Structures are given as structure tokens and as C-alpha cells.
Amino acid sequence: MNNKIIGIVLIVIGIALIVWGYDVYSAATSQLSRAFSGDTPIEAWAGIIGGAVCVLVGIKKFK
């Protein structure tokens, strides 16, 4: 039972991180930065990749 709760919490946190990372990625300042320098903010990548890892670990724990 405890692993299922941890799994659900990790899934929720992972989804929140993915949404936050996408929000940072699509922000106006990020779009300007990508237009002029081609760089994507590290916060966007960290949120999206970290969120995906949390979701995958959460699914693994939930089973």
C-alpha cells in the first residue's frame, strides 16, 4: 500500500514538472532567446525530463 501512495505522488509531481517545464519552454522570453541565440533554457529541459522520470518511476512503483 505504501508503494502505491509513493507512486501516485511521484506521478502527480511528474505531471506538474512537465507542465511547468513546458510553460517555461513556451514563455515569451524563452521564445525570444530561442529566436536570437537558439538556446533553450535549462529550466525547461530540467522540468520536462525530470517530470518524465518522475512519472516513469511513479508508474513502476504503482504496479
PyMOL Python script that loads the backbone (N, CA, C, O; Angstrom):
from pymol import cmd

cmd.read_pdbstr("""\
ATOM      1  N   MET A   1       0.825  -1.194   0.000  1.00  0.00           N
ATOM      2  CA  MET A   1       0.000   0.000   0.000  1.00  0.00           C
ATOM      3  C   MET A   1       0.869   1.258   0.000  1.00  0.00           C
ATOM      4  O   MET A   1       0.532   2.238  -0.665  1.00  0.00           O
ATOM      5  N   ASN A   2       1.963   1.243   0.725  1.00  0.00           N
ATOM      6  CA  ASN A   2       2.829   2.410   0.817  1.00  0.00           C
ATOM      7  C   ASN A   2       3.472   2.738  -0.531  1.00  0.00           C
ATOM      8  O   ASN A   2       3.621   3.910  -0.875  1.00  0.00           O
ATOM      9  N   ASN A   3       3.854   1.712  -1.297  1.00  0.00           N
ATOM     10  CA  ASN A   3       4.458   1.941  -2.613  1.00  0.00           C
ATOM     11  C   ASN A   3       3.462   2.577  -3.574  1.00  0.00           C
ATOM     12  O   ASN A   3       3.845   3.387  -4.418  1.00  0.00           O
ATOM     13  N   LYS A   4       2.185   2.215  -3.452  1.00  0.00           N
ATOM     14  CA  LYS A   4       1.171   2.802  -4.331  1.00  0.00           C
ATOM     15  C   LYS A   4       0.995   4.290  -4.045  1.00  0.00           C
ATOM     16  O   LYS A   4       0.816   5.085  -4.967  1.00  0.00           O
ATOM     17  N   ILE A   5       1.045   4.662  -2.783  1.00  0.00           N
ATOM     18  CA  ILE A   5       0.912   6.077  -2.427  1.00  0.00           C
ATOM     19  C   ILE A   5       2.113   6.853  -2.958  1.00  0.00           C
ATOM     20  O   ILE A   5       1.956   7.940  -3.516  1.00  0.00           O
ATOM     21  N   ILE A   6       3.303   6.302  -2.786  1.00  0.00           N
ATOM     22  CA  ILE A   6       4.510   6.955  -3.301  1.00  0.00           C
ATOM     23  C   ILE A   6       4.429   7.057  -4.824  1.00  0.00           C
ATOM     24  O   ILE A   6       4.807   8.079  -5.398  1.00  0.00           O
ATOM     25  N   GLY A   7       3.946   6.021  -5.471  1.00  0.00           N
ATOM     26  CA  GLY A   7       3.800   6.033  -6.922  1.00  0.00           C
ATOM     27  C   GLY A   7       2.847   7.117  -7.396  1.00  0.00           C
ATOM     28  O   GLY A   7       3.134   7.823  -8.363  1.00  0.00           O
ATOM     29  N   ILE A   8       1.718   7.249  -6.722  1.00  0.00           N
ATOM     30  CA  ILE A   8       0.740   8.277  -7.093  1.00  0.00           C
ATOM     31  C   ILE A   8       1.331   9.670  -6.891  1.00  0.00           C
ATOM     32  O   ILE A   8       1.157  10.550  -7.735  1.00  0.00           O
ATOM     33  N   VAL A   9       2.027   9.869  -5.776  1.00  0.00           N
ATOM     34  CA  VAL A   9       2.639  11.172  -5.505  1.00  0.00           C
ATOM     35  C   VAL A   9       3.685  11.496  -6.577  1.00  0.00           C
ATOM     36  O   VAL A   9       3.751  12.630  -7.053  1.00  0.00           O
ATOM     37  N   LEU A  10       4.493  10.520  -6.956  1.00  0.00           N
ATOM     38  CA  LEU A  10       5.509  10.749  -7.990  1.00  0.00           C
ATOM     39  C   LEU A  10       4.875  11.064  -9.343  1.00  0.00           C
ATOM     40  O   LEU A  10       5.388  11.899 -10.088  1.00  0.00           O
ATOM     41  N   ILE A  11       3.778  10.411  -9.659  1.00  0.00           N
ATOM     42  CA  ILE A  11       3.089  10.686 -10.920  1.00  0.00           C
ATOM     43  C   ILE A  11       2.550  12.111 -10.930  1.00  0.00           C
ATOM     44  O   ILE A  11       2.694  12.824 -11.923  1.00  0.00           O
ATOM     45  N   VAL A  12       1.931  12.527  -9.830  1.00  0.00           N
ATOM     46  CA  VAL A  12       1.376  13.884  -9.748  1.00  0.00           C
ATOM     47  C   VAL A  12       2.496  14.930  -9.835  1.00  0.00           C
ATOM     48  O   VAL A  12       2.373  15.919 -10.558  1.00  0.00           O
ATOM     49  N   ILE A  13       3.581  14.704  -9.098  1.00  0.00           N
ATOM     50  CA  ILE A  13       4.714  15.638  -9.143  1.00  0.00           C
ATOM     51  C   ILE A  13       5.324  15.665 -10.547  1.00  0.00           C
ATOM     52  O   ILE A  13       5.686  16.730 -11.048  1.00  0.00           O
ATOM     53  N   GLY A  14       5.435  14.510 -11.172  1.00  0.00           N
ATOM     54  CA  GLY A  14       5.988  14.443 -12.519  1.00  0.00           C
ATOM     55  C   GLY A  14       5.153  15.201 -13.530  1.00  0.00           C
ATOM     56  O   GLY A  14       5.693  15.906 -14.382  1.00  0.00           O
ATOM     57  N   ILE A  15       3.838  15.060 -13.441  1.00  0.00           N
ATOM     58  CA  ILE A  15       2.953  15.792 -14.351  1.00  0.00           C
ATOM     59  C   ILE A  15       3.082  17.290 -14.117  1.00  0.00           C
ATOM     60  O   ILE A  15       3.112  18.071 -15.067  1.00  0.00           O
ATOM     61  N   ALA A  16       3.157  17.688 -12.849  1.00  0.00           N
ATOM     62  CA  ALA A  16       3.318  19.117 -12.537  1.00  0.00           C
ATOM     63  C   ALA A  16       4.642  19.646 -13.093  1.00  0.00           C
ATOM     64  O   ALA A  16       4.687  20.760 -13.614  1.00  0.00           O
ATOM     65  N   LEU A  17       5.713  18.868 -12.990  1.00  0.00           N
ATOM     66  CA  LEU A  17       7.011  19.291 -13.528  1.00  0.00           C
ATOM     67  C   LEU A  17       6.985  19.401 -15.053  1.00  0.00           C
ATOM     68  O   LEU A  17       7.567  20.324 -15.623  1.00  0.00           O
ATOM     69  N   ILE A  18       6.317  18.468 -15.703  1.00  0.00           N
ATOM     70  CA  ILE A  18       6.215  18.522 -17.164  1.00  0.00           C
ATOM     71  C   ILE A  18       5.455  19.771 -17.594  1.00  0.00           C
ATOM     72  O   ILE A  18       5.864  20.460 -18.528  1.00  0.00           O
ATOM     73  N   VAL A  19       4.352  20.060 -16.915  1.00  0.00           N
ATOM     74  CA  VAL A  19       3.576  21.256 -17.244  1.00  0.00           C
ATOM     75  C   VAL A  19       4.404  22.514 -17.003  1.00  0.00           C
ATOM     76  O   VAL A  19       4.382  23.437 -17.817  1.00  0.00           O
ATOM     77  N   TRP A  20       5.134  22.557 -15.889  1.00  0.00           N
ATOM     78  CA  TRP A  20       5.971  23.715 -15.586  1.00  0.00           C
ATOM     79  C   TRP A  20       7.076  23.876 -16.627  1.00  0.00           C
ATOM     80  O   TRP A  20       7.343  24.986 -17.088  1.00  0.00           O
ATOM     81  N   GLY A  21       7.713  22.772 -16.993  1.00  0.00           N
ATOM     82  CA  GLY A  21       8.772  22.823 -17.997  1.00  0.00           C
ATOM     83  C   GLY A  21       8.262  23.301 -19.340  1.00  0.00           C
ATOM     84  O   GLY A  21       8.928  24.085 -20.017  1.00  0.00           O
ATOM     85  N   TYR A  22       7.086  22.837 -19.730  1.00  0.00           N
ATOM     86  CA  TYR A  22       6.504  23.285 -20.995  1.00  0.00           C
ATOM     87  C   TYR A  22       6.128  24.759 -20.921  1.00  0.00           C
ATOM     88  O   TYR A  22       6.263  25.494 -21.899  1.00  0.00           O
ATOM     89  N   ASP A  23       5.657  25.184 -19.754  1.00  0.00           N
ATOM     90  CA  ASP A  23       5.313  26.590 -19.553  1.00  0.00           C
ATOM     91  C   ASP A  23       6.552  27.476 -19.701  1.00  0.00           C
ATOM     92  O   ASP A  23       6.495  28.530 -20.335  1.00  0.00           O
ATOM     93  N   VAL A  24       7.657  27.049 -19.121  1.00  0.00           N
ATOM     94  CA  VAL A  24       8.912  27.793 -19.264  1.00  0.00           C
ATOM     95  C   VAL A  24       9.367  27.774 -20.719  1.00  0.00           C
ATOM     96  O   VAL A  24       9.849  28.784 -21.233  1.00  0.00           O
ATOM     97  N   TYR A  25       9.217  26.645 -21.376  1.00  0.00           N
ATOM     98  CA  TYR A  25       9.641  26.498 -22.769  1.00  0.00           C
ATOM     99  C   TYR A  25       8.864  27.433 -23.689  1.00  0.00           C
ATOM    100  O   TYR A  25       9.433  27.994 -24.625  1.00  0.00           O
ATOM    101  N   SER A  26       7.572  27.604 -23.432  1.00  0.00           N
ATOM    102  CA  SER A  26       6.739  28.404 -24.328  1.00  0.00           C
ATOM    103  C   SER A  26       6.574  29.855 -23.870  1.00  0.00           C
ATOM    104  O   SER A  26       5.790  30.600 -24.458  1.00  0.00           O
ATOM    105  N   ALA A  27       7.294  30.260 -22.842  1.00  0.00           N
ATOM    106  CA  ALA A  27       7.218  31.640 -22.370  1.00  0.00           C
ATOM    107  C   ALA A  27       7.799  32.592 -23.416  1.00  0.00           C
ATOM    108  O   ALA A  27       8.619  32.199 -24.246  1.00  0.00           O
ATOM    109  N   ALA A  28       7.364  33.831 -23.361  1.00  0.00           N
ATOM    110  CA  ALA A  28       7.791  34.821 -24.349  1.00  0.00           C
ATOM    111  C   ALA A  28       9.304  35.050 -24.305  1.00  0.00           C
ATOM    112  O   ALA A  28       9.948  35.152 -25.349  1.00  0.00           O
ATOM    113  N   THR A  29       9.867  35.130 -23.107  1.00  0.00           N
ATOM    114  CA  THR A  29      11.312  35.350 -23.011  1.00  0.00           C
ATOM    115  C   THR A  29      12.088  34.164 -23.567  1.00  0.00           C
ATOM    116  O   THR A  29      13.147  34.333 -24.171  1.00  0.00           O
ATOM    117  N   SER A  30      11.561  32.975 -23.361  1.00  0.00           N
ATOM    118  CA  SER A  30      12.214  31.783 -23.895  1.00  0.00           C
ATOM    119  C   SER A  30      12.135  31.765 -25.418  1.00  0.00           C
ATOM    120  O   SER A  30      13.092  31.372 -26.086  1.00  0.00           O
ATOM    121  N   GLN A  31      11.013  32.185 -25.961  1.00  0.00           N
ATOM    122  CA  GLN A  31      10.877  32.230 -27.412  1.00  0.00           C
ATOM    123  C   GLN A  31      11.838  33.246 -28.025  1.00  0.00           C
ATOM    124  O   GLN A  31      12.428  32.992 -29.075  1.00  0.00           O
ATOM    125  N   LEU A  32      11.994  34.386 -27.375  1.00  0.00           N
ATOM    126  CA  LEU A  32      12.953  35.379 -27.865  1.00  0.00           C
ATOM    127  C   LEU A  32      14.384  34.846 -27.791  1.00  0.00           C
ATOM    128  O   LEU A  32      15.184  35.053 -28.704  1.00  0.00           O
ATOM    129  N   SER A  33      14.691  34.164 -26.700  1.00  0.00           N
ATOM    130  CA  SER A  33      16.027  33.599 -26.540  1.00  0.00           C
ATOM    131  C   SER A  33      16.305  32.561 -27.621  1.00  0.00           C
ATOM    132  O   SER A  33      17.397  32.526 -28.187  1.00  0.00           O
ATOM    133  N   ARG A  34      15.323  31.723 -27.904  1.00  0.00           N
ATOM    134  CA  ARG A  34      15.498  30.709 -28.948  1.00  0.00           C
ATOM    135  C   ARG A  34      15.616  31.351 -30.324  1.00  0.00           C
ATOM    136  O   ARG A  34      16.352  30.853 -31.176  1.00  0.00           O
ATOM    137  N   ALA A  35      14.893  32.460 -30.555  1.00  0.00           N
ATOM    138  CA  ALA A  35      14.926  33.112 -31.861  1.00  0.00           C
ATOM    139  C   ALA A  35      16.289  33.736 -32.138  1.00  0.00           C
ATOM    140  O   ALA A  35      16.785  33.673 -33.263  1.00  0.00           O
ATOM    141  N   PHE A  36      16.900  34.342 -31.106  1.00  0.00           N
ATOM    142  CA  PHE A  36      18.158  35.046 -31.328  1.00  0.00           C
ATOM    143  C   PHE A  36      19.394  34.168 -31.128  1.00  0.00           C
ATOM    144  O   PHE A  36      20.367  34.293 -31.871  1.00  0.00           O
ATOM    145  N   SER A  37      19.362  33.294 -30.143  1.00  0.00           N
ATOM    146  CA  SER A  37      20.564  32.511 -29.870  1.00  0.00           C
ATOM    147  C   SER A  37      20.388  31.016 -30.138  1.00  0.00           C
ATOM    148  O   SER A  37      21.373  30.289 -30.262  1.00  0.00           O
ATOM    149  N   GLY A  38      19.159  30.563 -30.226  1.00  0.00           N
ATOM    150  CA  GLY A  38      18.907  29.147 -30.466  1.00  0.00           C
ATOM    151  C   GLY A  38      18.973  28.289 -29.221  1.00  0.00           C
ATOM    152  O   GLY A  38      18.836  27.069 -29.298  1.00  0.00           O
ATOM    153  N   ASP A  39      19.183  28.917 -28.069  1.00  0.00           N
ATOM    154  CA  ASP A  39      19.293  28.167 -26.816  1.00  0.00           C
ATOM    155  C   ASP A  39      17.948  28.033 -26.128  1.00  0.00           C
ATOM    156  O   ASP A  39      17.163  28.980 -26.078  1.00  0.00           O
ATOM    157  N   THR A  40      17.693  26.853 -25.603  1.00  0.00           N
ATOM    158  CA  THR A  40      16.506  26.606 -24.791  1.00  0.00           C
ATOM    159  C   THR A  40      16.918  26.683 -23.332  1.00  0.00           C
ATOM    160  O   THR A  40      17.952  26.128 -22.960  1.00  0.00           O
ATOM    161  N   PRO A  41      16.133  27.360 -22.493  1.00  0.00           N
ATOM    162  CA  PRO A  41      16.504  27.465 -21.071  1.00  0.00           C
ATOM    163  C   PRO A  41      16.639  26.089 -20.418  1.00  0.00           C
ATOM    164  O   PRO A  41      15.849  25.182 -20.682  1.00  0.00           O
ATOM    165  N   ILE A  42      17.639  25.953 -19.573  1.00  0.00           N
ATOM    166  CA  ILE A  42      17.892  24.687 -18.888  1.00  0.00           C
ATOM    167  C   ILE A  42      16.722  24.322 -17.971  1.00  0.00           C
ATOM    168  O   ILE A  42      16.472  23.142 -17.725  1.00  0.00           O
ATOM    169  N   GLU A  43      16.007  25.329 -17.467  1.00  0.00           N
ATOM    170  CA  GLU A  43      14.864  25.051 -16.594  1.00  0.00           C
ATOM    171  C   GLU A  43      13.779  24.290 -17.342  1.00  0.00           C
ATOM    172  O   GLU A  43      13.113  23.426 -16.770  1.00  0.00           O
ATOM    173  N   ALA A  44      13.602  24.609 -18.612  1.00  0.00           N
ATOM    174  CA  ALA A  44      12.595  23.910 -19.410  1.00  0.00           C
ATOM    175  C   ALA A  44      12.959  22.441 -19.573  1.00  0.00           C
ATOM    176  O   ALA A  44      12.127  21.555 -19.378  1.00  0.00           O
ATOM    177  N   TRP A  45      14.217  22.198 -19.934  1.00  0.00           N
ATOM    178  CA  TRP A  45      14.657  20.809 -20.100  1.00  0.00           C
ATOM    179  C   TRP A  45      14.614  20.048 -18.777  1.00  0.00           C
ATOM    180  O   TRP A  45      14.211  18.886 -18.734  1.00  0.00           O
ATOM    181  N   ALA A  46      15.029  20.706 -17.709  1.00  0.00           N
ATOM    182  CA  ALA A  46      15.026  20.049 -16.399  1.00  0.00           C
ATOM    183  C   ALA A  46      13.613  19.681 -15.980  1.00  0.00           C
ATOM    184  O   ALA A  46      13.384  18.593 -15.450  1.00  0.00           O
ATOM    185  N   GLY A  47      12.671  20.574 -16.211  1.00  0.00           N
ATOM    186  CA  GLY A  47      11.282  20.285 -15.840  1.00  0.00           C
ATOM    187  C   GLY A  47      10.688  19.158 -16.657  1.00  0.00           C
ATOM    188  O   GLY A  47      10.042  18.262 -16.114  1.00  0.00           O
ATOM    189  N   ILE A  48      10.905  19.200 -17.956  1.00  0.00           N
ATOM    190  CA  ILE A  48      10.309  18.178 -18.827  1.00  0.00           C
ATOM    191  C   ILE A  48      10.948  16.814 -18.593  1.00  0.00           C
ATOM    192  O   ILE A  48      10.239  15.819 -18.436  1.00  0.00           O
ATOM    193  N   ILE A  49      12.262  16.757 -18.570  1.00  0.00           N
ATOM    194  CA  ILE A  49      12.941  15.467 -18.386  1.00  0.00           C
ATOM    195  C   ILE A  49      12.758  14.953 -16.962  1.00  0.00           C
ATOM    196  O   ILE A  49      12.499  13.767 -16.757  1.00  0.00           O
ATOM    197  N   GLY A  50      12.891  15.840 -15.981  1.00  0.00           N
ATOM    198  CA  GLY A  50      12.671  15.433 -14.587  1.00  0.00           C
ATOM    199  C   GLY A  50      11.255  14.947 -14.347  1.00  0.00           C
ATOM    200  O   GLY A  50      11.033  13.977 -13.623  1.00  0.00           O
ATOM    201  N   GLY A  51      10.307  15.626 -14.954  1.00  0.00           N
ATOM    202  CA  GLY A  51       8.913  15.195 -14.823  1.00  0.00           C
ATOM    203  C   GLY A  51       8.664  13.841 -15.457  1.00  0.00           C
ATOM    204  O   GLY A  51       7.941  13.011 -14.905  1.00  0.00           O
ATOM    205  N   ALA A  52       9.262  13.622 -16.615  1.00  0.00           N
ATOM    206  CA  ALA A  52       9.097  12.326 -17.283  1.00  0.00           C
ATOM    207  C   ALA A  52       9.698  11.199 -16.449  1.00  0.00           C
ATOM    208  O   ALA A  52       9.125  10.114 -16.353  1.00  0.00           O
ATOM    209  N   VAL A  53      10.850  11.462 -15.853  1.00  0.00           N
ATOM    210  CA  VAL A  53      11.480  10.444 -14.997  1.00  0.00           C
ATOM    211  C   VAL A  53      10.602  10.161 -13.778  1.00  0.00           C
ATOM    212  O   VAL A  53      10.418   9.004 -13.400  1.00  0.00           O
ATOM    213  N   CYS A  54      10.061  11.214 -13.162  1.00  0.00           N
ATOM    214  CA  CYS A  54       9.179  11.026 -12.002  1.00  0.00           C
ATOM    215  C   CYS A  54       7.948  10.213 -12.368  1.00  0.00           C
ATOM    216  O   CYS A  54       7.533   9.335 -11.611  1.00  0.00           O
ATOM    217  N   VAL A  55       7.361  10.500 -13.529  1.00  0.00           N
ATOM    218  CA  VAL A  55       6.175   9.754 -13.957  1.00  0.00           C
ATOM    219  C   VAL A  55       6.529   8.286 -14.182  1.00  0.00           C
ATOM    220  O   VAL A  55       5.781   7.400 -13.767  1.00  0.00           O
ATOM    221  N   LEU A  56       7.655   8.021 -14.832  1.00  0.00           N
ATOM    222  CA  LEU A  56       8.048   6.634 -15.092  1.00  0.00           C
ATOM    223  C   LEU A  56       8.327   5.869 -13.796  1.00  0.00           C
ATOM    224  O   LEU A  56       7.909   4.721 -13.644  1.00  0.00           O
ATOM    225  N   VAL A  57       9.032   6.506 -12.870  1.00  0.00           N
ATOM    226  CA  VAL A  57       9.296   5.857 -11.580  1.00  0.00           C
ATOM    227  C   VAL A  57       7.999   5.662 -10.809  1.00  0.00           C
ATOM    228  O   VAL A  57       7.810   4.635 -10.157  1.00  0.00           O
ATOM    229  N   GLY A  58       7.111   6.639 -10.880  1.00  0.00           N
ATOM    230  CA  GLY A  58       5.813   6.534 -10.198  1.00  0.00           C
ATOM    231  C   GLY A  58       4.981   5.383 -10.752  1.00  0.00           C
ATOM    232  O   GLY A  58       4.342   4.656  -9.991  1.00  0.00           O
ATOM    233  N   ILE A  59       4.985   5.216 -12.059  1.00  0.00           N
ATOM    234  CA  ILE A  59       4.249   4.111 -12.671  1.00  0.00           C
ATOM    235  C   ILE A  59       4.859   2.777 -12.229  1.00  0.00           C
ATOM    236  O   ILE A  59       4.140   1.822 -11.937  1.00  0.00           O
ATOM    237  N   LYS A  60       6.165   2.726 -12.187  1.00  0.00           N
ATOM    238  CA  LYS A  60       6.862   1.496 -11.763  1.00  0.00           C
ATOM    239  C   LYS A  60       6.504   1.148 -10.306  1.00  0.00           C
ATOM    240  O   LYS A  60       6.274  -0.016  -9.979  1.00  0.00           O
ATOM    241  N   LYS A  61       6.459   2.167  -9.440  1.00  0.00           N
ATOM    242  CA  LYS A  61       6.125   1.929  -8.038  1.00  0.00           C
ATOM    243  C   LYS A  61       4.657   1.581  -7.858  1.00  0.00           C
ATOM    244  O   LYS A  61       4.303   0.826  -6.953  1.00  0.00           O
ATOM    245  N   PHE A  62       3.803   2.127  -8.711  1.00  0.00           N
ATOM    246  CA  PHE A  62       2.363   1.904  -8.592  1.00  0.00           C
ATOM    247  C   PHE A  62       1.966   0.473  -8.905  1.00  0.00           C
ATOM    248  O   PHE A  62       0.980  -0.032  -8.370  1.00  0.00           O
ATOM    249  N   LYS A  63       2.729  -0.183  -9.771  1.00  0.00           N
ATOM    250  CA  LYS A  63       2.380  -1.557 -10.165  1.00  0.00           C
ATOM    251  C   LYS A  63       2.557  -2.538  -9.067  1.00  0.00           C
ATOM    252  O   LYS A  63       2.302  -3.728  -9.255  1.00  0.00           O
TER     253      LYS A  63
END
""", "prot")
cmd.dss("prot")
cmd.show_as("cartoon", "prot")
cmd.util.cbc("prot")
cmd.orient("prot")
